[in-house]
Amino acid sequence: MRVCHVITRLIVGGAQENTIASALGLRRLPDFDVELVAGPTSGPEGSLEPEVSALPGFLTRLPTLVRPVHPWKDLRAWQALTRHFRARRPDVVHTHSGKAGIVGRFAARRARVPIIVHTIHGPSFGPFQGALANAVFRTAERRAGKCTTHFVSVANAMSDQYLAAGIGRPAQFTRVFSGFDLEPFLHAANDAALRRGLGLATGDFVIGKIARLFKLKGHDELLTAAPGILRRCPHARFLLVGDGVWRERFERMTKEAGLAGKVIFTGLRPPSEIPRLVGIMDALVHLSRREGLPRALPQAMAAGKPVVAWDCDGAAEVCRPDETGFLLTPGDQAGFIRAVCTLAGDAPLRQRLGRAGQQLASEHFSVSTMVGSLAALYRRLAQERRC
């Protein structure tokens, strides 16, 4: 079976890591011929291209497939993808991310690809943007949805949002959790040397956050809550892993709030270093207002760390109250401070939540489970369509 995955850009991010892991995992199966098409990778988030660029015949770069809306480039990207699909004749085109999802599905329909699958990694419309942008993206998704054979959702919350917007039918949606390499997280240790290198003392309670330094990711809410946490837990420290265009803004907030020395910015780190960094955290927080199902949550859980998250999009499907962590109403600063300080003062609670989270992550978030689910879906769709 020939499969072509399409994504807008290969920055360091959850959707991109998911796409590469899926494509490479399927490529190892004997009955699959898999390739990946991606637009140009740029920005402070870093690039995952080196992981796949050396594989012969695997990665095709499409310069016109850019992230911002650009009518002329979007038209050229649609034309280029249509030509590519006609030449390669894939049985399945599987798109990821907003722009590639829309342009890629229209091109696949034009090229008469038998099976068109789209993964919803996160919502492209919602209360996080203005009315005009909402209307544009919702309309585009509805039209692209009409030429979609099946949707893969990283969380049931994504399926519910798209169905509520009039996109697709319930039978067209399948949840496939975003798998990752579990082993490094399952064996992540509290590395004293790494702690010292980052300026963390042995007795510090390390509150970690892994996300791009960008709007809607919740860093501003964490920094706003930090003084209240420190008043109750003076030994608390905040470890922010990632980079982005809002780094200067958050560094300025840190300085103005008198948090110098309490907040550590690690900058951009490759995915291979994330398990070591999670290992030195005592808890992970995720306060994003726009996310499908943030990989940082199951990654921290795989390392046996309790999690605290806003009840936003798919977070509730892994952050289970009094089982794996604390799930809070978005914006509940007082509740967030209480949750973090409760964890800081109760080691047995952290261990209990961590064990339950580790079991859940082990059962549902392996790459093999994700790849097996996708392969089974492709085969079922091919059988139903007799292709």
C-alpha positions as CSV (number, residue, x, y, z in Angstrom):
1,M,0.0,0.0,0.0
2,R,1.4,3.4,-1.0
3,V,0.9,6.1,1.6
4,C,1.8,9.8,1.4
5,H,1.9,11.9,4.6
6,V,1.7,15.7,4.1
7,I,2.5,18.3,6.7
8,T,3.1,22.0,6.5
9,R,6.5,22.2,8.3
10,L,8.8,20.0,10.3
11,I,9.4,22.2,13.3
12,V,10.1,20.7,16.8
13,G,6.5,20.1,17.9
14,G,4.0,17.4,18.9
15,A,2.2,17.2,15.5
16,Q,5.5,17.0,13.7
17,E,6.9,14.3,16.0
18,N,3.7,12.4,15.6
19,T,3.8,12.6,11.8
20,I,7.4,11.5,11.5
21,A,6.9,8.6,14.0
22,S,3.8,7.5,12.1
23,A,5.4,7.6,8.7
24,L,8.6,5.9,9.7
25,G,6.8,3.2,11.7
26,L,4.5,2.4,8.7
27,R,7.5,2.4,6.4
28,R,9.0,-0.5,8.4
29,L,6.0,-2.7,7.8
30,P,6.5,-5.0,4.8
31,D,3.3,-4.1,2.9
32,F,3.7,-0.3,3.1
33,D,5.5,2.1,0.9
34,V,5.5,5.5,2.7
35,E,6.7,9.0,1.9
36,L,6.5,12.4,3.5
37,V,5.9,15.8,1.9
38,A,6.6,18.9,3.9
39,G,6.8,22.7,3.4
40,P,9.8,24.8,4.4
41,T,10.9,24.6,8.0
42,S,11.8,28.0,9.7
43,G,11.5,29.8,13.0
44,P,13.0,29.6,16.5
45,E,11.1,26.3,17.2
46,G,13.9,24.3,15.6
47,S,13.7,21.7,12.8
48,L,13.1,17.9,12.7
49,E,14.2,17.6,9.1
50,P,17.7,16.2,10.0
51,E,15.9,13.1,11.4
52,V,14.5,12.2,7.9
53,S,16.3,14.1,5.2
54,A,19.0,11.4,4.7
55,L,16.5,8.6,4.1
56,P,16.4,7.9,0.3
57,G,13.1,8.7,-1.4
58,F,11.3,9.5,1.8
59,L,11.1,13.3,2.2
60,T,9.9,15.7,-0.5
61,R,10.2,19.4,0.3
62,L,7.5,21.7,-1.2
63,P,8.6,25.4,-1.0
64,T,5.2,26.8,-1.6
65,L,3.5,24.9,1.2
66,V,3.8,27.7,3.8
67,R,2.0,28.1,7.1
68,P,0.5,31.7,6.7
69,V,-2.4,32.2,4.3
70,H,-0.9,33.2,1.0
71,P,-3.3,32.8,-2.0
72,W,-0.7,32.7,-4.7
73,K,1.6,30.2,-2.9
74,D,-1.4,28.2,-1.7
75,L,-2.6,27.8,-5.3
76,R,0.9,26.8,-6.4
77,A,1.1,24.3,-3.5
78,W,-2.2,22.8,-4.5
79,Q,-1.0,22.4,-8.1
80,A,2.3,20.9,-7.1
81,L,0.7,18.4,-4.7
82,T,-1.8,17.5,-7.4
83,R,1.0,16.7,-9.8
84,H,2.9,14.8,-7.1
85,F,-0.1,12.6,-6.3
86,R,-0.8,11.9,-9.9
87,A,2.8,10.9,-10.5
88,R,3.2,8.8,-7.4
89,R,-0.4,7.4,-7.3
90,P,-0.7,6.8,-3.6
91,D,-3.5,4.6,-2.2
92,V,-3.7,6.9,0.8
93,V,-2.9,10.6,1.3
94,H,-2.8,11.4,5.0
95,T,-2.6,15.1,5.9
96,H,-1.6,16.8,9.1
97,S,-1.9,20.5,10.4
98,G,-4.2,23.2,9.2
99,K,-2.7,24.4,5.9
100,A,-1.4,21.1,4.6
101,G,-4.7,19.5,5.7
102,I,-6.8,21.8,3.6
103,V,-4.6,22.2,0.5
104,G,-3.5,18.6,0.6
105,R,-7.0,17.2,0.8
106,F,-8.2,19.3,-2.1
107,A,-5.2,18.2,-4.1
108,A,-5.8,14.6,-3.3
109,R,-9.4,14.8,-4.4
110,R,-8.3,16.5,-7.6
111,A,-5.8,13.7,-8.2
112,R,-8.5,11.1,-7.5
113,V,-6.6,9.5,-4.6
114,P,-8.9,6.6,-3.3
115,I,-8.4,7.2,0.4
116,I,-7.9,10.6,2.0
117,V,-7.2,10.7,5.8
118,H,-6.7,13.8,7.9
119,T,-5.3,13.9,11.5
120,I,-6.7,16.6,13.8
121,H,-3.8,17.5,16.1
122,G,-5.5,20.6,17.4
123,P,-8.5,22.8,16.6
124,S,-8.1,25.2,13.7
125,F,-11.1,27.2,14.9
126,G,-12.5,28.2,18.3
127,P,-12.8,30.9,20.9
128,F,-9.0,31.6,20.8
129,Q,-9.4,33.7,17.6
130,G,-11.7,36.4,16.2
131,A,-15.1,35.9,14.5
132,L,-13.7,36.5,11.0
133,A,-10.8,34.0,11.3
134,N,-13.2,31.5,12.9
135,A,-15.6,31.8,10.0
136,V,-12.9,31.4,7.4
137,F,-11.3,28.3,9.0
138,R,-14.6,26.7,9.8
139,T,-15.8,27.1,6.2
140,A,-12.5,25.8,4.9
141,E,-12.6,22.8,7.2
142,R,-16.2,22.0,6.2
143,R,-15.3,22.0,2.5
144,A,-12.2,20.0,3.0
145,G,-14.2,17.6,5.2
146,K,-16.4,16.8,2.2
147,C,-13.5,15.1,0.4
148,T,-12.1,13.4,3.5
149,T,-12.6,9.6,3.8
150,H,-11.7,9.5,7.5
151,F,-10.5,11.6,10.3
152,V,-8.0,10.6,12.9
153,S,-8.2,12.5,16.2
154,V,-5.5,12.6,18.8
155,A,-8.3,13.1,21.4
156,N,-12.1,12.5,21.4
157,A,-12.5,16.2,22.2
158,M,-11.3,17.0,18.7
159,S,-13.9,14.7,17.1
160,D,-16.6,16.3,19.2
161,Q,-15.6,19.8,18.2
162,Y,-15.5,19.0,14.5
163,L,-18.8,17.2,14.6
164,A,-20.4,20.1,16.5
165,A,-19.2,22.4,13.7
166,G,-20.9,20.3,11.1
167,I,-17.8,18.6,9.8
168,G,-18.0,14.9,9.1
169,R,-20.1,12.1,10.6
170,P,-19.4,10.2,13.8
171,A,-18.5,7.0,11.9
172,Q,-15.7,8.9,10.1
173,F,-13.7,9.6,13.3
174,T,-11.2,7.4,15.0
175,R,-9.1,8.4,18.1
176,V,-5.5,7.4,17.8
177,F,-3.3,8.7,20.7
178,S,-0.1,10.4,19.6
179,G,2.6,7.7,20.4
180,F,6.2,8.3,21.3
181,D,9.2,6.3,22.3
182,L,8.3,5.3,25.9
183,E,11.6,3.8,27.0
184,P,13.6,7.0,27.7
185,F,10.7,8.4,29.8
186,L,10.1,5.1,31.7
187,H,13.7,5.2,32.8
188,A,14.1,8.9,33.3
189,A,16.1,9.6,36.4
190,N,16.5,12.6,38.7
191,D,20.0,13.5,37.5
192,A,21.7,15.6,40.2
193,A,24.4,16.8,37.8
194,L,21.8,18.1,35.3
195,R,20.0,19.8,38.2
196,R,23.2,21.5,39.3
197,G,24.0,22.6,35.7
198,L,20.6,24.3,35.5
199,G,21.1,26.1,38.9
200,L,18.7,23.8,40.7
201,A,19.4,22.7,44.3
202,T,18.7,19.1,45.6
203,G,15.8,20.3,47.7
204,D,14.1,22.4,45.0
205,F,10.6,21.5,44.0
206,V,10.8,21.7,40.2
207,I,7.7,22.6,38.3
208,G,8.2,21.9,34.6
209,K,6.5,23.2,31.5
210,I,7.3,22.0,28.0
211,A,5.9,24.1,25.2
212,R,6.7,26.7,22.5
213,L,7.1,30.1,24.0
214,F,4.0,31.5,22.2
215,K,0.5,32.8,22.8
216,L,-2.2,30.5,24.2
217,K,0.4,28.1,25.7
218,G,-0.1,29.3,29.2
219,H,3.3,30.6,30.2
220,D,1.9,34.0,31.1
221,E,-0.6,32.4,33.5
222,L,2.1,30.3,35.0
223,L,4.3,33.4,35.6
224,T,1.4,35.3,37.0
225,A,0.8,32.4,39.5
226,A,4.5,32.0,40.4
227,P,4.7,34.6,43.2
228,G,1.7,33.1,44.9
229,I,3.3,29.6,44.7
230,L,6.6,30.9,46.0
231,R,4.9,32.5,49.0
232,R,3.6,29.1,50.1
233,C,6.4,27.0,48.7
234,P,9.7,29.0,48.8
235,H,11.6,26.1,47.5
236,A,9.6,25.9,44.2
237,R,11.4,26.5,40.9
238,F,10.0,26.8,37.4
239,L,11.7,25.0,34.5
240,L,10.5,26.2,31.1
241,V,11.6,24.0,28.2
242,G,11.2,25.3,24.7
243,D,11.7,28.5,22.6
244,G,9.6,30.7,20.5
245,V,8.9,34.3,19.4
246,W,7.5,35.2,22.8
247,R,10.6,34.4,24.8
248,E,11.6,38.0,25.2
249,R,8.1,38.8,26.5
250,F,8.2,36.1,29.1
251,E,11.8,36.9,30.2
252,R,10.6,40.5,30.7
253,M,7.6,39.3,32.8
254,T,10.0,37.2,34.9
255,K,12.2,40.2,35.6
256,E,9.4,42.5,36.4
257,A,7.8,40.0,38.8
258,G,11.1,39.6,40.7
259,L,11.4,36.0,39.7
260,A,15.1,36.1,38.6
261,G,16.8,32.9,39.7
262,K,13.4,31.2,40.2
263,V,12.5,30.7,36.6
264,I,14.9,28.8,34.3
265,F,14.6,29.1,30.5
266,T,16.3,26.1,28.9
267,G,15.8,27.3,25.4
268,L,15.2,25.0,22.5
269,R,16.2,21.4,23.2
270,P,16.0,18.4,20.8
271,P,13.4,15.7,21.5
272,S,16.2,13.3,22.5
273,E,16.9,15.6,25.6
274,I,13.3,15.9,26.8
275,P,13.3,12.6,28.9
276,R,16.4,13.8,30.9
277,L,14.7,17.2,31.6
278,V,11.4,15.5,32.6
279,G,13.4,13.3,34.9
280,I,14.5,16.2,37.1
281,M,10.9,17.7,37.3
282,D,8.8,16.9,40.3
283,A,5.6,17.8,38.5
284,L,4.6,19.1,35.1
285,V,2.0,21.8,34.4
286,H,0.3,22.5,31.1
287,L,-1.9,25.6,30.9
288,S,-2.5,25.7,27.1
289,R,-5.8,27.2,25.8
290,R,-5.5,25.5,22.4
291,E,-4.2,22.0,22.1
292,G,-5.4,18.6,20.8
293,L,-3.8,16.5,23.4
294,P,-0.4,17.8,24.5
295,R,2.3,15.2,24.3
296,A,4.0,16.8,27.3
297,L,1.3,15.3,29.5
298,P,1.7,11.6,28.7
299,Q,5.4,12.1,28.4
300,A,5.6,13.4,32.0
301,M,3.2,10.6,33.1
302,A,5.4,8.0,31.4
303,A,8.3,9.3,33.6
304,G,6.1,8.9,36.7
305,K,5.4,12.6,37.2
306,P,2.0,14.0,38.4
307,V,0.5,16.6,36.1
308,V,-1.6,19.7,36.5
309,A,-3.6,21.0,33.5
310,W,-6.4,23.3,32.4
311,D,-9.5,21.3,31.3
312,C,-9.0,22.3,27.7
313,D,-9.5,20.2,24.6
314,G,-8.1,16.7,25.1
315,A,-6.3,17.2,28.4
316,A,-9.1,15.5,30.4
317,E,-8.5,12.2,28.5
318,V,-5.1,11.7,30.3
319,C,-5.1,14.2,33.2
320,R,-7.6,12.4,35.5
321,P,-8.4,14.1,38.8
322,D,-7.1,12.2,41.8
323,E,-5.8,9.5,39.5
324,T,-3.0,11.1,37.4
325,G,-3.1,14.7,38.5
326,F,-5.2,17.9,38.9
327,L,-7.5,19.1,36.1
328,L,-8.7,22.6,36.6
329,T,-11.1,25.1,35.0
330,P,-9.1,27.3,32.7
331,G,-8.1,30.5,34.4
332,D,-8.5,29.1,38.0
333,Q,-5.4,30.7,39.4
334,A,-6.3,30.0,43.0
335,G,-7.0,26.4,42.3
336,F,-3.8,26.1,40.3
337,I,-1.7,27.5,43.1
338,R,-3.4,25.1,45.6
339,A,-2.8,22.1,43.3
340,V,0.9,22.8,42.8
341,C,1.5,23.5,46.5
342,T,-0.4,20.4,47.5
343,L,1.9,18.3,45.3
344,A,5.0,20.1,46.7
345,G,4.0,19.2,50.2
346,D,2.9,15.6,49.7
347,A,5.5,13.2,48.3
348,P,3.2,10.1,48.7
349,L,0.6,11.8,46.7
350,R,3.1,12.6,43.9
351,Q,4.2,8.9,43.9
352,R,0.6,7.6,43.7
353,L,-0.4,9.9,40.9
354,G,2.9,9.2,39.1
355,R,2.4,5.4,39.2
356,A,-1.1,5.6,37.8
357,G,0.0,8.0,35.1
358,Q,2.9,5.8,34.1
359,Q,0.6,2.8,33.7
360,L,-1.8,4.8,31.6
361,A,1.0,6.1,29.3
362,S,2.5,2.7,29.0
363,E,-0.8,1.1,27.9
364,H,-1.8,3.8,25.3
365,F,1.1,5.9,24.1
366,S,3.6,3.6,22.5
367,V,4.6,4.2,18.9
368,S,3.8,0.6,18.0
369,T,0.3,1.0,19.3
370,M,-0.2,4.2,17.2
371,V,1.3,2.7,14.0
372,G,-0.7,-0.5,14.4
373,S,-3.9,1.5,14.7
374,L,-3.1,3.5,11.6
375,A,-2.2,0.4,9.6
376,A,-5.4,-1.3,10.6
377,L,-7.4,1.8,9.7
378,Y,-5.8,2.0,6.3
379,R,-6.5,-1.6,5.6
380,R,-10.1,-1.3,6.7
381,L,-10.7,1.7,4.5
382,A,-9.1,0.0,1.6
383,Q,-11.3,-3.1,2.1
384,E,-14.4,-1.0,2.3
385,R,-13.5,0.9,-0.9
386,R,-12.3,-2.3,-2.6
387,C,-9.1,-0.6,-3.6
